[in-house]
Amino acid sequence: MSVISEDSVFTSLQQHGPLAVEENINIDEPFSPATRRWVKNLCKTRINATKYRALRNQVFTFLNISSFSQIAELLEDPIRQKEMSKRACALLGNMFGLNGTQREIEARVHQYARTADAVINSLKVKILKPYASHIATTNEIEVTNDPVSLLLIMFDNHYSKKARFEARRKLVLMNLAGSIDQRETETAIEEKFSNFLSFLNKYVWSRSLKIGELDVIYLYSKHSTEDYGCKSVIPISPATAKTIKLEKDSKLTLIKRRRFYSGHREIPIYVSIRKKPPEAKVLKLLRKNEKNPSVAVDDELGLMAVLDSVADIKTFQDHLTRSASKADSFMVLEDISDTLTGKTPYKASSTGSSSKTEMMKFFARLGGMRVEFIIHTNQSWLNYMYKNDVAHDEYEVKRVFDSGVMELLFPDDIYQLDHKQIREEMIQNFRSHLK
């Protein structure tokens, strides 16, 4: 479901709906012709009217007022605003289950604001890098981390339409960041991440290498001129790589590998271990049109591995199960999918993903953790890096545009962007840089 559809849970950010930010806001004229037209439009859909009443009550409770007319008085009273800010942070602290002093809770809430800024900046520095100046957040909004100040900006005609929209957007993203932080605290994700790394170092990886020590090699690959898919690949040493003269259809890709033992055989493996940063989780909630992290974010802990062959992948799976047993934990593999052989097409359930994707994917439940594993051969990993329609950079572009997230965060009537054109432009841009 798109976040810009009528059934979206992010109605308050939609610029094509009844709650859109207008050029001017008139909270002192409840019976004006413009207000009457707005109310008539709002009431066309019962769910929108219900959402509006819920939002209105939240605003009144947050600011400790009983009508919109009181907001004008609050805008002119900085002392009362400070009192409201302290009260608001206490309310948010209780809602998100924060513990600590008033200053510590305020610092945590302000961290949610920085996460909200990081969401926008993460898009600005990569997917929308050529349009960074178009989507840059208004300075006054970026430096404001107090939720009461941001809320009041939404009702202040001294601020532009763009600034008032960005204040609203920041509040919505802060709320998602708070929900994610609460979820991470409840699930002890930091402790689990540390335990997962400890498990890998103690039971999975070879002791012939020190912790953090890696073998450097290159993947020498040949690619199709049509879609830049990988046709062949061989691992070579850095010394051999220096002697190779690259042609138009070939690439050298550096990877750093660990090792694990299977019997008397030591098998090399490239590993990328991740814990999603808060801004990435916020974006995932938006893409999934979901406000509950426990529903939408099921891959908080993840490991991507690349091995030389499918046989090595099967060996690694067996090694994982035995390693878990050594750590006194049973391991169960859940939600397994395997498209490495190419015989079974990938079921693209995520917006923007391609049915051409080749990989093995499963969740491993062990030691009180549920870890997502994505396993590649050298060839499928290079396709994941470079192949048209499959490459991860291209997938990132498609999923934020096709899910409606880009239009939700940067509506065209405010940022003057042609999203369809930019989508195609950025796909071609990433393709040209990958070759």
SEKOLMAR-847488 format. One record per residue (C-alpha): residue number from 1; z, y, x. Coordinates in steps of 0.1 Angstrom, whole numbers, plus 5000, padded with zeros to 4 digits. Layout:
<sites>
{site NUM; {Z; Y; X}}
...
</sites>
This chain:
<sites>
{site 1; {5000; 5000; 5000}}
{site 2; {4990; 5034; 5014}}
{site 3; {5017; 5060; 5019}}
{site 4; {4995; 5085; 5002}}
{site 5; {4991; 5065; 4970}}
{site 6; {5008; 5073; 4937}}
{site 7; {5033; 5044; 4943}}
{site 8; {5043; 5057; 4978}}
{site 9; {5080; 5060; 4986}}
{site 10; {5072; 5092; 5005}}
{site 11; {5061; 5113; 4975}}
{site 12; {5080; 5143; 4988}}
{site 13; {5056; 5146; 5018}}
{site 14; {5024; 5142; 4998}}
{site 15; {5003; 5174; 4998}}
{site 16; {4981; 5163; 4969}}
{site 17; {5010; 5157; 4945}}
{site 18; {5033; 5178; 4924}}
{site 19; {5058; 5182; 4952}}
{site 20; {5033; 5197; 4976}}
{site 21; {5044; 5227; 4997}}
{site 22; {5027; 5259; 4983}}
{site 23; {5017; 5291; 5000}}
{site 24; {5048; 5308; 4985}}
{site 25; {5079; 5295; 4969}}
{site 26; {5095; 5313; 4939}}
{site 27; {5130; 5299; 4932}}
{site 28; {5141; 5330; 4913}}
{site 29; {5114; 5327; 4885}}
{site 30; {5121; 5295; 4866}}
{site 31; {5102; 5306; 4835}}
{site 32; {5071; 5322; 4851}}
{site 33; {5036; 5310; 4841}}
{site 34; {5032; 5293; 4875}}
{site 35; {5065; 5274; 4872}}
{site 36; {5056; 5263; 4836}}
{site 37; {5022; 5250; 4849}}
{site 38; {5040; 5232; 4877}}
{site 39; {5065; 5216; 4854}}
{site 40; {5037; 5205; 4830}}
{site 41; {5019; 5189; 4859}}
{site 42; {5050; 5172; 4872}}
{site 43; {5058; 5156; 4838}}
{site 44; {5024; 5140; 4835}}
{site 45; {5039; 5110; 4854}}
{site 46; {5074; 5099; 4845}}
{site 47; {5081; 5084; 4880}}
{site 48; {5073; 5118; 4896}}
{site 49; {5097; 5136; 4873}}
{site 50; {5124; 5110; 4881}}
{site 51; {5118; 5114; 4918}}
{site 52; {5120; 5152; 4915}}
{site 53; {5153; 5151; 4897}}
{site 54; {5167; 5127; 4923}}
{site 55; {5155; 5151; 4951}}
{site 56; {5169; 5181; 4933}}
{site 57; {5203; 5165; 4929}}
{site 58; {5203; 5156; 4966}}
{site 59; {5195; 5192; 4975}}
{site 60; {5223; 5205; 4953}}
{site 61; {5248; 5180; 4966}}
{site 62; {5239; 5186; 5002}}
{site 63; {5242; 5224; 4999}}
{site 64; {5272; 5222; 4975}}
{site 65; {5254; 5243; 4949}}
{site 66; {5246; 5238; 4912}}
{site 67; {5212; 5257; 4908}}
{site 68; {5183; 5269; 4929}}
{site 69; {5193; 5305; 4923}}
{site 70; {5222; 5300; 4946}}
{site 71; {5199; 5292; 4975}}
{site 72; {5189; 5329; 4978}}
{site 73; {5226; 5338; 4983}}
{site 74; {5230; 5311; 5009}}
{site 75; {5200; 5323; 5029}}
{site 76; {5218; 5356; 5033}}
{site 77; {5251; 5342; 5043}}
{site 78; {5251; 5327; 5079}}
{site 79; {5289; 5321; 5079}}
{site 80; {5286; 5299; 5048}}
{site 81; {5256; 5282; 5063}}
{site 82; {5277; 5271; 5092}}
{site 83; {5304; 5257; 5068}}
{site 84; {5277; 5238; 5049}}
{site 85; {5263; 5224; 5082}}
{site 86; {5297; 5209; 5091}}
{site 87; {5301; 5195; 5057}}
{site 88; {5266; 5181; 5056}}
{site 89; {5270; 5163; 5090}}
{site 90; {5302; 5147; 5077}}
{site 91; {5283; 5135; 5046}}
{site 92; {5255; 5121; 5067}}
{site 93; {5280; 5105; 5091}}
{site 94; {5296; 5086; 5062}}
{site 95; {5263; 5077; 5047}}
{site 96; {5250; 5062; 5080}}
{site 97; {5283; 5047; 5090}}
{site 98; {5289; 5069; 5120}}
{site 99; {5322; 5069; 5137}}
{site 100; {5337; 5095; 5160}}
{site 101; {5348; 5131; 5161}}
{site 102; {5330; 5158; 5143}}
{site 103; {5312; 5169; 5174}}
{site 104; {5301; 5133; 5182}}
{site 105; {5288; 5129; 5146}}
{site 106; {5269; 5162; 5149}}
{site 107; {5254; 5150; 5182}}
{site 108; {5242; 5118; 5166}}
{site 109; {5226; 5136; 5137}}
{site 110; {5209; 5160; 5161}}
{site 111; {5196; 5129; 5179}}
{site 112; {5179; 5119; 5147}}
{site 113; {5162; 5153; 5148}}
{site 114; {5150; 5146; 5183}}
{site 115; {5136; 5112; 5172}}
{site 116; {5117; 5130; 5144}}
{site 117; {5102; 5153; 5170}}
{site 118; {5094; 5123; 5192}}
{site 119; {5074; 5107; 5163}}
{site 120; {5051; 5137; 5162}}
{site 121; {5049; 5140; 5200}}
{site 122; {5041; 5103; 5204}}
{site 123; {5010; 5109; 5182}}
{site 124; {5002; 5142; 5200}}
{site 125; {5001; 5127; 5235}}
{site 126; {4980; 5097; 5227}}
{site 127; {4962; 5090; 5195}}
{site 128; {4956; 5127; 5187}}
{site 129; {4956; 5140; 5223}}
{site 130; {4923; 5160; 5219}}
{site 131; {4939; 5177; 5188}}
{site 132; {4973; 5184; 5203}}
{site 133; {4970; 5221; 5198}}
{site 134; {4959; 5216; 5161}}
{site 135; {4990; 5195; 5153}}
{site 136; {5016; 5212; 5175}}
{site 137; {5049; 5217; 5156}}
{site 138; {5059; 5253; 5149}}
{site 139; {5084; 5264; 5176}}
{site 140; {5111; 5274; 5152}}
{site 141; {5110; 5240; 5135}}
{site 142; {5110; 5220; 5168}}
{site 143; {5141; 5237; 5181}}
{site 144; {5160; 5234; 5148}}
{site 145; {5181; 5202; 5146}}
{site 146; {5206; 5212; 5119}}
{site 147; {5197; 5195; 5086}}
{site 148; {5210; 5224; 5065}}
{site 149; {5190; 5249; 5084}}
{site 150; {5159; 5228; 5080}}
{site 151; {5165; 5224; 5043}}
{site 152; {5170; 5262; 5038}}
{site 153; {5137; 5269; 5057}}
{site 154; {5119; 5249; 5030}}
{site 155; {5131; 5276; 5005}}
{site 156; {5126; 5307; 5027}}
{site 157; {5094; 5327; 5021}}
{site 158; {5098; 5343; 5055}}
{site 159; {5084; 5311; 5069}}
{site 160; {5048; 5300; 5067}}
{site 161; {5035; 5272; 5045}}
{site 162; {5030; 5251; 5077}}
{site 163; {5066; 5258; 5089}}
{site 164; {5081; 5249; 5056}}
{site 165; {5061; 5217; 5054}}
{site 166; {5072; 5208; 5089}}
{site 167; {5108; 5214; 5081}}
{site 168; {5105; 5190; 5051}}
{site 169; {5087; 5165; 5073}}
{site 170; {5114; 5166; 5099}}
{site 171; {5141; 5160; 5074}}
{site 172; {5122; 5129; 5060}}
{site 173; {5117; 5115; 5095}}
{site 174; {5154; 5123; 5104}}
{site 175; {5165; 5102; 5074}}
{site 176; {5143; 5073; 5086}}
{site 177; {5158; 5077; 5121}}
{site 178; {5193; 5075; 5106}}
{site 179; {5185; 5044; 5087}}
{site 180; {5171; 5028; 5118}}
{site 181; {5202; 5037; 5139}}
{site 182; {5224; 5023; 5112}}
{site 183; {5204; 4991; 5112}}
{site 184; {5206; 4988; 5150}}
{site 185; {5244; 4993; 5149}}
{site 186; {5248; 4967; 5122}}
{site 187; {5227; 4941; 5141}}
{site 188; {5240; 4950; 5176}}
{site 189; {5205; 4952; 5188}}
{site 190; {5214; 4967; 5222}}
{site 191; {5238; 4938; 5229}}
{site 192; {5212; 4913; 5218}}
{site 193; {5185; 4929; 5240}}
{site 194; {5208; 4926; 5270}}
{site 195; {5217; 4890; 5261}}
{site 196; {5180; 4882; 5258}}
{site 197; {5172; 4895; 5292}}
{site 198; {5202; 4876; 5306}}
{site 199; {5189; 4844; 5290}}
{site 200; {5155; 4848; 5305}}
{site 201; {5168; 4855; 5340}}
{site 202; {5194; 4827; 5339}}
{site 203; {5175; 4799; 5322}}
{site 204; {5138; 4806; 5319}}
{site 205; {5124; 4822; 5350}}
{site 206; {5121; 4805; 5384}}
{site 207; {5150; 4811; 5409}}
{site 208; {5124; 4812; 5437}}
{site 209; {5120; 4849; 5429}}
{site 210; {5147; 4874; 5428}}
{site 211; {5154; 4892; 5395}}
{site 212; {5127; 4918; 5392}}
{site 213; {5105; 4904; 5420}}
{site 214; {5069; 4899; 5409}}
{site 215; {5037; 4883; 5423}}
{site 216; {5008; 4908; 5423}}
{site 217; {4974; 4895; 5414}}
{site 218; {4941; 4907; 5399}}
{site 219; {4921; 4893; 5370}}
{site 220; {4884; 4895; 5379}}
{site 221; {4865; 4894; 5346}}
{site 222; {4830; 4895; 5333}}
{site 223; {4824; 4912; 5299}}
{site 224; {4798; 4913; 5272}}
{site 225; {4777; 4945; 5272}}
{site 226; {4777; 4944; 5234}}
{site 227; {4814; 4945; 5225}}
{site 228; {4830; 4943; 5259}}
{site 229; {4846; 4910; 5251}}
{site 230; {4857; 4889; 5280}}
{site 231; {4832; 4861; 5289}}
{site 232; {4849; 4847; 5320}}
{site 233; {4880; 4855; 5341}}
{site 234; {4896; 4842; 5373}}
{site 235; {4929; 4853; 5390}}
{site 236; {4924; 4865; 5425}}
{site 237; {4946; 4878; 5453}}
{site 238; {4948; 4916; 5462}}
{site 239; {4930; 4908; 5495}}
{site 240; {4901; 4891; 5477}}
{site 241; {4900; 4920; 5452}}
{site 242; {4893; 4944; 5480}}
{site 243; {4861; 4925; 5489}}
{site 244; {4846; 4926; 5454}}
{site 245; {4820; 4951; 5444}}
{site 246; {4823; 4957; 5407}}
{site 247; {4792; 4957; 5385}}
{site 248; {4789; 4974; 5351}}
{site 249; {4800; 4943; 5332}}
{site 250; {4829; 4934; 5354}}
{site 251; {4865; 4946; 5358}}
{site 252; {4895; 4941; 5380}}
{site 253; {4928; 4943; 5361}}
{site 254; {4961; 4942; 5381}}
{site 255; {4990; 4922; 5367}}
{site 256; {5024; 4913; 5380}}
{site 257; {5036; 4878; 5373}}
{site 258; {5068; 4859; 5372}}
{site 259; {5071; 4821; 5374}}
{site 260; {5088; 4792; 5356}}
{site 261; {5092; 4756; 5365}}
{site 262; {5079; 4727; 5346}}
{site 263; {5089; 4695; 5363}}
{site 264; {5079; 4700; 5399}}
{site 265; {5052; 4725; 5390}}
{site 266; {5057; 4763; 5392}}
{site 267; {5036; 4781; 5366}}
{site 268; {5028; 4819; 5369}}
{site 269; {5033; 4841; 5338}}
{site 270; {5028; 4878; 5331}}
{site 271; {5055; 4891; 5308}}
{site 272; {5060; 4923; 5290}}
{site 273; {5094; 4925; 5272}}
{site 274; {5100; 4953; 5247}}
{site 275; {5126; 4968; 5225}}
{site 276; {5108; 4992; 5201}}
{site 277; {5120; 5028; 5206}}
{site 278; {5133; 5046; 5175}}
{site 279; {5101; 5067; 5170}}
{site 280; {5079; 5036; 5170}}
{site 281; {5102; 5021; 5143}}
{site 282; {5099; 5053; 5122}}
{site 283; {5061; 5051; 5124}}
{site 284; {5063; 5014; 5114}}
{site 285; {5083; 5023; 5083}}
{site 286; {5057; 5049; 5074}}
{site 287; {5028; 5025; 5079}}
{site 288; {5046; 4999; 5058}}
{site 289; {5055; 5025; 5031}}
{site 290; {5091; 5014; 5034}}
{site 291; {5124; 5031; 5039}}
{site 292; {5145; 5000; 5046}}
{site 293; {5143; 4989; 5083}}
{site 294; {5157; 4955; 5075}}
{site 295; {5125; 4948; 5054}}
{site 296; {5098; 4965; 5075}}
{site 297; {5110; 4962; 5111}}
{site 298; {5112; 4925; 5119}}
{site 299; {5101; 4926; 5155}}
{site 300; {5129; 4947; 5172}}
{site 301; {5130; 4923; 5201}}
{site 302; {5097; 4911; 5215}}
{site 303; {5081; 4894; 5244}}
{site 304; {5044; 4892; 5253}}
{site 305; {5033; 4866; 5278}}
{site 306; {5000; 4859; 5295}}
{site 307; {4992; 4825; 5310}}
{site 308; {4962; 4810; 5327}}
{site 309; {4954; 4784; 5300}}
{site 310; {4963; 4770; 5266}}
{site 311; {4979; 4740; 5283}}
{site 312; {5002; 4763; 5302}}
{site 313; {5011; 4780; 5269}}
{site 314; {5022; 4747; 5254}}
{site 315; {5042; 4740; 5285}}
{site 316; {5059; 4774; 5282}}
{site 317; {5068; 4767; 5246}}
{site 318; {5084; 4734; 5257}}
{site 319; {5102; 4751; 5286}}
{site 320; {5116; 4778; 5262}}
{site 321; {5131; 4751; 5239}}
{site 322; {5147; 4732; 5268}}
{site 323; {5160; 4765; 5283}}
{site 324; {5177; 4774; 5250}}
{site 325; {5193; 4740; 5250}}
{site 326; {5207; 4746; 5285}}
{site 327; {5221; 4779; 5271}}
{site 328; {5239; 4758; 5244}}
{site 329; {5217; 4771; 5216}}
{site 330; {5192; 4753; 5194}}
{site 331; {5159; 4771; 5192}}
{site 332; {5137; 4772; 5161}}
{site 333; {5101; 4785; 5161}}
{site 334; {5092; 4804; 5129}}
{site 335; {5061; 4819; 5113}}
{site 336; {5038; 4803; 5139}}
{site 337; {5001; 4814; 5140}}
{site 338; {4976; 4802; 5166}}
{site 339; {4941; 4816; 5169}}
{site 340; {4935; 4811; 5206}}
{site 341; {4910; 4783; 5201}}
{site 342; {4888; 4805; 5179}}
{site 343; {4886; 4777; 5153}}
{site 344; {4911; 4793; 5130}}
{site 345; {4904; 4830; 5122}}
{site 346; {4933; 4854; 5125}}
{site 347; {4947; 4864; 5091}}
{site 348; {4948; 4902; 5095}}
{site 349; {4978; 4911; 5073}}
{site 350; {4985; 4944; 5090}}
{site 351; {4965; 4975; 5082}}
{site 352; {4939; 4981; 5110}}
{site 353; {4942; 4947; 5126}}
{site 354; {4911; 4926; 5133}}
{site 355; {4903; 4891; 5122}}
{site 356; {4887; 4887; 5157}}
{site 357; {4921; 4888; 5174}}
{site 358; {4930; 4857; 5194}}
{site 359; {4966; 4850; 5202}}
{site 360; {4995; 4827; 5195}}
{site 361; {5024; 4844; 5177}}
{site 362; {5058; 4831; 5166}}
{site 363; {5094; 4841; 5161}}
{site 364; {5120; 4822; 5181}}
{site 365; {5155; 4821; 5167}}
{site 366; {5182; 4814; 5193}}
{site 367; {5216; 4826; 5204}}
{site 368; {5220; 4848; 5173}}
{site 369; {5187; 4865; 5180}}
{site 370; {5152; 4865; 5164}}
{site 371; {5126; 4873; 5190}}
{site 372; {5089; 4879; 5184}}
{site 373; {5067; 4861; 5210}}
{site 374; {5030; 4870; 5214}}
{site 375; {5013; 4846; 5238}}
{site 376; {4978; 4851; 5254}}
{site 377; {4955; 4834; 5278}}
{site 378; {4940; 4856; 5305}}
{site 379; {4908; 4859; 5284}}
{site 380; {4924; 4867; 5251}}
{site 381; {4947; 4892; 5268}}
{site 382; {4917; 4910; 5283}}
{site 383; {4901; 4911; 5248}}
{site 384; {4934; 4925; 5235}}
{site 385; {4930; 4952; 5262}}
{site 386; {4893; 4960; 5261}}
{site 387; {4872; 4943; 5233}}
{site 388; {4858; 4965; 5206}}
{site 389; {4876; 4960; 5172}}
{site 390; {4903; 4940; 5189}}
{site 391; {4917; 4963; 5217}}
{site 392; {4953; 4975; 5210}}
{site 393; {4945; 5012; 5216}}
{site 394; {4918; 5010; 5189}}
{site 395; {4941; 4991; 5166}}
{site 396; {4967; 5018; 5170}}
{site 397; {4942; 5044; 5159}}
{site 398; {4930; 5024; 5129}}
{site 399; {4965; 5016; 5116}}
{site 400; {4978; 5051; 5115}}
{site 401; {4947; 5064; 5099}}
{site 402; {4940; 5035; 5075}}
{site 403; {4976; 5034; 5063}}
{site 404; {4975; 5070; 5053}}
{site 405; {5002; 5080; 5078}}
{site 406; {4980; 5106; 5096}}
{site 407; {4971; 5123; 5064}}
{site 408; {5008; 5122; 5052}}
{site 409; {5021; 5138; 5085}}
{site 410; {4992; 5161; 5090}}
{site 411; {4977; 5170; 5056}}
{site 412; {4942; 5185; 5059}}
{site 413; {4950; 5216; 5037}}
{site 414; {4976; 5226; 5063}}
{site 415; {4962; 5214; 5096}}
{site 416; {4925; 5217; 5087}}
{site 417; {4916; 5183; 5100}}
{site 418; {4888; 5159; 5089}}
{site 419; {4907; 5126; 5092}}
{site 420; {4877; 5103; 5087}}
{site 421; {4857; 5121; 5114}}
{site 422; {4887; 5121; 5138}}
{site 423; {4893; 5084; 5132}}
{site 424; {4858; 5075; 5143}}
{site 425; {4859; 5100; 5172}}
{site 426; {4891; 5086; 5186}}
{site 427; {4879; 5050; 5183}}
{site 428; {4848; 5058; 5203}}
{site 429; {4869; 5078; 5227}}
{site 430; {4892; 5049; 5235}}
{site 431; {4863; 5025; 5238}}
{site 432; {4846; 5047; 5264}}
{site 433; {4878; 5050; 5284}}
{site 434; {4884; 5012; 5284}}
{site 435; {4850; 5003; 5299}}
</sites>
